[in-house]
Amino acid sequence: MIRHLVLFKLNEGVQRDEPRVVAGVEAFRALPGQIGELRFWECAWNITDRPIAYDFAINSAVEDKDALVRYLEHPAHQTAAGPWREFATWVIADYEF
């Protein structure tokens, strides 16, 4: 199995309750029903306000590297992730477990 972690940091001045951010979260929350490669999925807002903390996290899992590629290239994933480029930066980690 491959764990796929993504941490998002909203850009300066961007708020969680902005319509584009709310829509971005909703799009991510809908992915498990749209992408069969996903074996595990959770996403949520960070609950701490430490300066080094990221704002939003995705914790997901797929079977193998091929499934990860299919997930990343899936049109639903591309559609969900695309708008985040306009209002956030992120880091990822993919590892076997």
Disulfide bonds with the S-S distance in Angstrom:
none
